[in-house]
Amino acid sequence: MPPTLTLKSGTSWEDAWQRCLTVAPEAFRDDRVLNLWNAAWQTDGRALPAVSPVDGTPVAGPPRLDRATARQAVRAALDQHRAWRHVPLPERRARVAATLDALAEHRDLLALLLVWEIGKPWRLACADVDRAIDGVRWYVDGIDTMLEGRAPLDGPVSNIASWNYPMSVLVHALLVQALAGNAVVAKTPTDGGVACLTLATALAAREGIPVTLVSGSGGELSEALVRAPEIGCVSFVGGRDTGAAVATAVADLGKRHILEQEGLNTWGIWNYWDWDALGALIPKLFDYGKQRCTAYPRFVVQRSLFDAFLAAYLPAVRTLRIGHPLAVEHPDDPYPALDFGPVINAAKAKELDDQVAEAIDRGAVPLHRGTPSDARFLPGQDTSAYVQPVTLLNPPRSSPLHHAEPFGPVDTIVLVDTEAELLAAMNASNGALVATLSTDERATFDRLAPHIRAFKIGHGVPRSRGDRDELFGGFGASWRGAFVGGELLVRAVTRGPAGERLPGNFPDRRLTP
């Protein structure tokens, strides 16, 4: 019989919430979080109910603003921007550095909030916070050179980001944008992370960082956060459907923009034999249930190697550890070592289950399915947001799993016989952020890689968004606007010499760094 599990001591949602009330009482009330605009915490907005994907525990919901209030917030952000852009760089650097020190002091609380709000296992939640802090410190140390000959934008930077990386993507971007001389506006993701972002924002606001944090539906707030003339740049991270609407708006207005959108990142196998190396990588590709913009949900495999591929893949995928991120055998045990917990909510879990069932009904072959009995759950807990890992062979072309990123622990495999078929299958989504080709022949990699439509391509190893000086972008429909990473992130949110052409993917050109 498996051991009966219990919640790790001191990690309940109530414990985390009480710590938030103590650390940042200005930003939290007994029953809700607040919006931050016009340099003050506001009790406006209609707070919606929310539950944790971890086990259905009620958590803080976003206090959604209406369109008119969002417009007021953006106008106030412009006033902050006009003052902040004249603050000397040494003072901006000192304030951002102080914010990083405060984030580091409360790192464990920020990570615990991520566990409850978006279901990250403890290891990955800590990594999200640490990457934000360490990444911004790199900019603090090198910002002088990056800003030579450059000036802040004419208005604040508006940030609309998905829920999966609140710290290492969204908070990281906010602090670098502010360091470069801009006031910043952020919308809390609808699906989770509001308490974590509120705490991080409160710590930044205490140090005088000109940040605005608002909640609301994308449709309600887009007029203010995307189209408002006060906005100097729009930074978006999310899906292609929403991204397309944002792209149309910013293109019509001629507004500076950074739009990171999803793509089907693929892993090709061609003339390859180092199966031990591949097998060691498979579990790592399931980190956070593949709810990452750089996850690899599609393997494109040379048909003659399929048996060897399965012999490496299946034993590896059977080692995945899934369950409640805070469930332990004894209250004082360390956090459990998991590959992933729940997906973002029960609706997403049902969507994935339905897509898998439909694909199988239309001809896909199930090669692997995890079972709930192998997962680590508390007695009687709500498990409606959990999806066991699934692997399908040859999903039908009519299935979303054939051409779109599932954003969950679902792998699909496509078999090919020629190099032309390999490339066609790896480019199924009209552009991607990352891709990998495993081949033992360097000449083969060098010949095929330029034809793979992904911004970063690994030779037998996964690629990631990157940190510090590593650039990031996308090809095709996976990216619109300026590329980021390293010095490019600063260039994207500042003005350079007249006639400057930023590296990026624009309607009239694609300029690579």
Salt bridges, closest charged atoms under 4 A:
GLU26 OE2 - ARG206 NE 2.80
ASP55 OD2 - HIS324 NE2 3.22
GLU91 OE2 - ARG95 NH2 2.29
ASP101 OD1 - ARG137 NH2 3.03
GLU105 OE2 - HIS106 NE2 3.92
ASP108 OD1 - ARG107 NH1 3.11
ASP128 OD2 - LYS120 NZ 3.34
ASP130 OD2 - ARG107 NH2 2.82
ASP144 OD1 - ARG93 NH2 2.37
ASP154 OD1 - ARG85 NH1 4.00
ASP154 OD1 - ARG495 NE 3.52
GLU230 OE1 - ARG71 NH1 3.28
GLU260 OE1 - ARG465 NH2 2.53
ASP287 OD1 - ARG123 NH2 3.19
ASP333 OD2 - HIS330 ND1 3.31
ASP339 OD2 - ARG321 NE 3.31
GLU351 OE2 - LYS348 NZ 2.81
ASP354 OD2 - LYS350 NZ 2.68
GLU358 OE2 - ARG362 NH2 2.95
ASP411 OD1 - LYS290 NZ 2.42
ASP417 OD1 - ARG303 NE 2.84
GLU419 OE2 - ARG447 NH2 2.38
ASP446 OD1 - ARG442 NE 3.01
ASP467 OD1 - ARG131 NE 3.21
GLU470 OE2 - LYS456 NZ 2.80
GLU470 OE2 - ARG463 NH2 2.83
GLU500 OE2 - ARG150 NH1 2.74
GLU500 OE2 - ARG491 NH2 3.72
ASP508 OD1 - ARG509 NH1 3.62
